[in-house]
Amino acid sequence: MNDSIGNLEEMVLLLVMTLEPKAYAISLANEYKKIKKKSISTPAIHTVLKRLVSKGFLSSKAGEGTPERGGRSKVYYSLTKDGYAAIKEVQTQREQLWANAGKPQFT
């Protein structure tokens, strides 16, 4: 299993943490747009979510079907213990880099 995560995967993990228990593809895309000031397609979000589930960093469960969705259910996502460990490791690495970075010398 590849336990490394890219920038978009990091962002999605953090968004899931923020939106739990209401983290599903559309809510994640909407929050992404609000924070990043740019949109992300629903298929792109679904691709990242599937990848994070396959890595064991997220779990998913189907909610109840709704009339607005023609009886289809939303799929809600939750962070797993491994997902939390992965995102904490990224945070630790970033904090170490910032702590070791000198003040930039602009020319």
Secondary structure, 3 states (H helix, E strand, C coil): CCCCCCHHHHHHHHHHHHHCCCCCHHHHHHHHHHHHCCCCCHHHHHHHHHHHHHCCCEEEEEEEECHHHCCCEEEEEEECHHHHHHHHHHHHHHHHHHHHCCCCCCC
